[in-house]
């Protein structure tokens, strides 16, 4: 796996450092803190180099009766801080030591005295920039803060150790996602945010409309400029009639061409004025309706439109043309849920593969999850150590286990049998276990954490709990669907072989009570050159929850949206 943006520690150690210039960020005059402190020697080998560094003060303290100050500076490139020493003669120390202050400094890297935990420190010779902070008002002090508290300061929380580490882990997993699919010959397709199709069939979608705005503007305009009265329209009609008679009289009298042309022009103006008045008379306040229902033909897209809950249906159009594709983008669900596992806006990774069946789907999904776990171990180990220290001691071992262990594969029927055995053995679940239920998170986690103690792929689910596009099995009771269950979160991936038979999928849409018309284009993929194909969806935030051990999904997305909150 290659990551040109952040060389691994082994490569950094092998670099022949001549001076500070070779460490510089390619598009800035600073040296990233990571380039200094994340070397195997902790930066000691860089002693003597003159560098510029910038970042935000995590902690600061004056020492030697105010003669100098220690600053712990972090620029977000890694979890570790760079220790910076500033003499009182260089800058006013009282401003520099405040948590949250932004500094840009220049100096020489020195090896600190023996017995200190730092391997390198920066002795400042010049302070180039100070972005001061009022400690009485700054809402992110150096004391330990809860993640719930930080959600009320969404614009400043990236400055904390946890959220910046999560941002780097999220970035690494996004990079890993593109790397995995690009390495395996997939084409990245951008699917629409605005859609007229409901992939899930659940109806929990955000509607996209301009009707409300247009109605508000019209209401205001009608108040300021009321529609014409019937008397105004009658007067305009009379004017048209009179102007018409004048034209007729001039023509009968064989008047000059100029006189007739002038009269015709006056008639045209009168007709245009009447037309405007008649159109304005039709304007009604409120949202336009037809036959008692909202008239979406008057809306921006001339039909109902929504924010997408999935790019799957659209990306299938490309799978059925260029064979291996994936989409990776935001999706939306208007589910009024306040649980720690739900967001109104979240990201999905959705590959689709033509000429592939359920077995291929499971193989691809397992390889992808393993790839991401190994990527974090290779690229983000320092951030994962922070997660292990602060949130989940077992998160690194979990990544190692998943990246190196074959996933267990069992049918839904077998999974239910195992859960029923557990109930008979004394295990209690909140939701009853029986064939036909949609497995709850407690069931999924019991399978993966207690019974198998590793990831589990459950396949061949009852058709009644799965979407219309999943291929009906020969037993006519189950569909070729699969879910990957992992410790900590339960379901991580949901996928299936898609139904490629035209008559069968048409019947499934009808069974689900969905209208055929919005899916006519989707049925065309089966009418013309149908092909066996499969795919899956991975909830990106769930992958981050699984990796980090953090409990609430609102803390692993930069700007969480959920009922009642859409900050920034």
N, C-alpha and C positions, 0 to 999 in steps of 0.2 A: 504494500500500500504506500502510495507516495503522497506527500503533503507539502507542496513547494512553499506554502505560506509560513509554516512553522517547522523548521528542521528539528528532528528528534535530538535528544540530548547527546546521543553517540556521535552524530554529525557535528553538533556544535563543538564537542570536545576535540574533534579532529581538525577543526578550522585553524588555519595559521593566522592568528590575530597579530597584525602588524601595528595598528593604532586604532583609536576609537572610531575613526571614520568608517572602517570596514564593518562596524556594528550598527551603523545608523539605519534607521527606518528608510526605505527607499523613497518615500515622499514626504519626509519631514527632517528637520535638523536634529531630532532627538534620537537617543538610543533606547529602544524598548527595554523595560525592566527585565523582561523574560530573557533577552539576549545576554544579560549580565548574570542574574542570580540563578538561572535554571541550567547552567552548565554542570557537569558532574562534579567539578571542583567548587561549586557554589560561587564562581566568579573570581576566585583567588588568582587564577592565571592571568587575569586582566589587569592586575595591579600595575599602576604607572601610566595607564591610558587616560588621556584627557577626553571627557565625554560631556554631552549635554543630555539631561534627563528631565522629564516632566511627568506630572501626575497630581494626585490629590492626597493630602496629608491624612493618613489614618489615625496616627497619634503623634503628638509632639510634646516635648518637655524641655524646659530650660535647665541647664546644668552649670556648675562652676560659678554659683552666685550670679547667674545671668550672663556669663561671659560667652557661652555658646549654647547651641540647642541640638538635640537629636530629633530628627523627623523620620517617621516611617512613611514612605511614599509609594503609592501604587498607581499604575496607569491602566490596569485592566488586562494587560497582556498575559498575566499569570496570577495565581493566588498569592505568591510571595511578594513581600515588600522590599524595597531598597532602602537601606539605612543611609540617611543623609545628615552630615554634620555641617552646621553653619555657625560661623563666629559672629559675635555681636557687632563687630566692625564692618561686616559685609551687608547686613540688613537688620531692620527692626525685628527682633525675635518674637515679640509679643503677638504680631500678626501671623507669623509663619507657623507657630505651634498649634493654632486652632484647627481642630478636626474639620475637614471639608474644604480647607484652603487649597487652592490650585497653585502650584509652583512650577516654574521652569528654571533650572539651575545648570551651571557649568562648573566643572571642577575636575579633580583627579581622583581616580579609583585607588584606594589604599587597603592594605590588609589590616584589619583591626587588631588590637592587642590580644594575646592568647587568653583563653578562658571565656570569650564572648561567643554567642551562638552564630553570629554573622561571619561569613567567610570573606566578605568584601564590603566596603562602605565608600561613600562618595564624599570627599572633602570639598566643600563648595568654595569657589573663588569669586563667582559672580552669580547674582540672582537676576535672571532675565525677565521674569514675570511673576506677579503675585495676584491671584484672584481671591481677595479676602472673604471671610465668612464671619457673620455675627454669631458667636456661640450661644447667645441668649435666644436666638430665633431659629438656628439651624435644626431641622427636625430629625436629623440622622446622627445623633451623637455616637461616641465610641462604645457606649454601653450595649449590652446584648439586647436586641430588639426581636420581637416575635414577627413571624412572617405575616400574620394577620394585621399587625400594626403597619407593616411596610406596604400593604395593599392600599392604604389610605395616602401613601406618598409615592405613587407609582412612577412619577417622573424622577425621583431621587433614589429609588431603591437599587438601581444598577450599581451604585457606589458601594453597596455592601458586599461582603465576601461571598455570601451565599448566592445572591442574584447574579453577580458577575461570573461566578463559577458555573451556574446553570446556563448563562448565556454562551459561555465557551463550550460547554457540553452540547448544548443545542446546535451550535454552529458545527461542531465536529460530527454530530449525527446527520445533519443536513448534507455535509460534505461527503460523508460515508455513503449516504443514500444515492447521491448522484454518481459517486465512484463505482458503487456496486453495479448499478444498472447500465452505466456507460461501458464498464468493463465486460458486461455480458451482452452487449449489442442491442440494448434497448434505445428507443427514440423518445426523447423528452417532449411531451405534447402539452401545450397550455390549453386547458379546458376552460369554459366560460364560468364566470362568477354569477352572472345573471342567466337564469334558465327558465324554461316553461315546462320542464319535466320534473316529476317527483320520483327520484330513484328509489327511495325507501318505501313509498306508498303510505307513509304515516301521517302526512298532512301537517307536520310540525315545521312549517317553513316560514321564513320572513318574506313578506310580500314587498315587491318593488313597484312603486306607483308614483306618478306625478299628479294623479287626480286630486289629491288633497291640496297640494300646493296651488294647482290651477284653480280649484274651487275657491280657495281663500283669496286669491288674487281677483277672481271674478266678483266675489262678494264685495270686496273693497271697492272695486271699480264701479259696480252697480250702485253703491251708496253715493260715491262721488259724482257719478254720471248716470242718473237713473235711466232705465229703458224708456223708449218713446211711448206715449199714450196712443190710444186708438185714434183720437182726434188728430194727432200729428201725422199718423200714417194716412188717414183719409185726406188730409190737406195735401200731402205729398202726391197721392194718387190723382187728386183734382188738378194739381200743377202739371203732372204728366199728361193728363187728358187735354188740358188747355194748350200745352206746348205742341201736342200732336195735332190739334185742330189748326193751330197757326201754320204748321208745316204744310198741312193739307190745303189750306186756303192759298198759301203762296204758290204751291205747285199748280193749283187750279187757275190762278191768275197769271200763270207763266211769268212769275217774278224773276229777277236777275239771279244768276247762280250764286253770287255772294250772299244775297238776302236769304236764299233757301239754305245755304250751307250754315249760316249763322243760326238760323232757326233750328236746324237739325242738331247742331252742337248744343243748343240750349235744351233740346229734348233729351239728348243723351245724358247731360248732367242731371236733369230731373229724374230720369230713370235710375241712374246710379245712386242718387240720394234716397230714392224710394227703396231700392234694394238694401242699402245699408240700414235703413230704419226697420225694414221687415226682419232682417237678420238679427238686429239688436233686440227686437221684440221677442224673439224666440229664446233669448238667453234667460236661464233660470238659475237662481242661487242654489248652492249645494253641489254635491257630486252627481254627475249626469247618470240618469237611469233609463232603462228600456224594459218595458213589460214588468215593471216593479223590481227589476234587478239592476245592479250596477252595470253600466254600459262600458265594458272594458275596450270596446272598439274605439272609444275616445281617449284611451290611455296612451302613454308614450310608445309602447310596443304593439299597440292595437290588440292586445290580448293580456290575460293575466301573466305576470312574471314574478319570479322569486329569486332569492339568494340560494345558491346551490347547496344541497346536503351531501353531494358526492359528484365527482367528475367521471365516475365509472361509465355511465351510459354513453357519454360523449366520447370518451377515450376508446371505447369499443369500436367506434367508427374507423379509427386509425389502425387498431389491431387487426380489423378485417380488411386491411389494405396493405399495411407495411409490417405486419406480423408481431413484432415485440415492441411494446410502448409502455410508458408510465407517465402519470401526472402527479404533481406534488404541489399542493396549494391549499388555501384556506377554504373551509366549508362552514356551513351555518345551520343551526337548528334552534327553532323557537320553542324549546322545551322548558317549561317553567320549573326548572330543577335547581335546588340549592345544595346539592350534594358535593362532596369533595372530588367527584369523578366526572362532573359535567361542566361544559362551557357552551356558551352560545356561539362562539367563534373558535374554531380549532383547525388544525392542519392535518391533512390526510395524504398518505403515499399510496397510490393506486396503480399497480402494474396490470397489464393485460397481455396474454400470450396466445397467439393463434397456433393451430395445429398442436394443441396441448390439452391434457385432461386433468382430472382432479389430482392424480398422483404427481404430475408435473408441477401443479400448483403448490402442493405441499412441499415438494422438494425445493422449489424456488423460495418460498416463504421461510423455510427453515434456514436455508443458506444465507438469506438476507439478514435475519435476526442474528445469526452467529457472526456474520461479517461486521455488523454494527457493534456488537459486544467487544470483538477483538480490536476494532478500531479505537474504541474508548480506552482500552487497556494500553494500546500502543501510543495514542496521541494525547490523551487527557488524564494520564495517571495522577498527576499532582492535584487536579481538580477532583478526581474520584477519591483521593485520599482525604480531601477536605470533607466531601460528602460522608465518608466513612467515619470521620471524627465527629461531625456535627449531627448526622441524621440516621445513618444506618451502618452499623459496624460490619454487616455482612454484604454490603453492596459490591465490593470488589470480588469477593469469593463467588458471588452470584454471577457476575459477568464471566468469570473464568469458567464456572460450571457450564453455563449456557453455551459459551463459545466452543467448548470441547466435548460436549455430551450429545449423543444422538437423541433426538426428541422421541418420546413415546407416542405411538399412534394407536388409537382405539376408536371404535365406532361409538356413536351416540348411545346406541342400545347397551353396549358394554359399560359405558360410563354410568348410565342410570343404574345398571345392575350393581356396580361397585358402590355407588352412593346408597342404594337400598340396603346393601349388606352392612354398610357403616351405620345406618339408622338402626338396623336390627341389633347391631353390636353396642348400641347405646349413644351413638352420635346424634346430636340434636341440631337441626337446621331450622331457620325461621320460615323458610318456604318448603312446603312438602315436596318430596321427590316422587315423581311418577313419570312413566313414558309419555312424552308429548309436551312436557313443560319446557320453557326456555330456561336453560340453566342460569341460575343467579350467580353473582360474584362469589358468594360463600361456597357454592358447589364447585365452581371452577377452581377456586384457591385450594379447596380440600383435595381435589384431584392432583393438583400440581405440587402442593406443599406437603401434604400428608401421605398420600398413597404412593405417588411415584417419585416425589422429591426432585423433580426436574420438569422441563417444559413438556407439555402434552398436546398432541394434535387430536382433536375430536372431529370425526367426520360422519357423513350420512345422517343429517338431522331430519326430523319430521318436516314434511313440506308445509304444514300449517303454521309454523313459526318462522319461516324463511321467506325471502323476497321472491317475486314472480319470475325473475330472470335466472334462477338457479335450476340446473338441469334435473328433471324428474328421473329418478331411478326406476329400474324395471319393476320394483315391487309396488310402484305407484303410491307408496306411503312416505317415502323419504326422498330427499334431494341430495345431489352431489355437492354438499357444502362442507366446509371445514373451518374450525376455529383453532388458533394457537393460544393455549393457556400458559401463562408463566407465573412464577411465584411473585408475590407482592401486589399484582394488579388483576390477575385473572385473565380475561380475554385481552389479547394484544393485537391479534390479527383475525379478520373474518374474510373468508373467500369462498369461491365455488367454481365449478365448471359451469359455464353459462349454457342456457338452453338454446340450442341451435336449430331445433325443429320448429318450423313456422306454425303448424297447427297446434302444437303443444303449448308454445309460449302464448299464443293468442288465447287459448283456453285458460291459461294460468292468470292472465291479466283480467279476464272476465271474472274468474273465481275470486280475485282479490277486490272486486267491485270498483276497478279503475276504468276510466274511459279509454277507449282504444285510440281516439283521434290524436291525443298528444304523443302517443308512442308509435304513430304510423311510420315515422322515419326509422325508428328502432327496429320495427318489423321488416323494413326493407332490407336490413342486413341479413335477414333469414330468407327473404323472397329471392334475392339476387346473390348467388354465389355464397351460400351459407357455409360456415366452417366451424369445426370444433374449436372452442377456445375457452380460456379460464382466466381468472384474475383474483386479486385480493386487495383489501384495504388495511393499512396500518395506521392507527391513531398516533400521530407523532408525539403528542404530549404524553400519551400513555407510555410510550417507549422511554421518555425522559423520566417519568415517575418510576418505572421499573429500574432504570439504570441508577438513579440517584438515591432512591429510598425516601424521597420527600413525599409527604402524605396528600397534599392538596394540589390539584391540577392547576389552580389559579396562580401557583407560585413557579410554574415551569414554562409559562408563556409570557412574553414581554408585556403585553397589554391585555389582560384578561377581560373578557366580556361575559357577563352573566346577569340574570334578572336584577334590575335595579342599578347596574353599574356598567358604564361605558366611558371610563375616564380617558381624557385626552383625545 
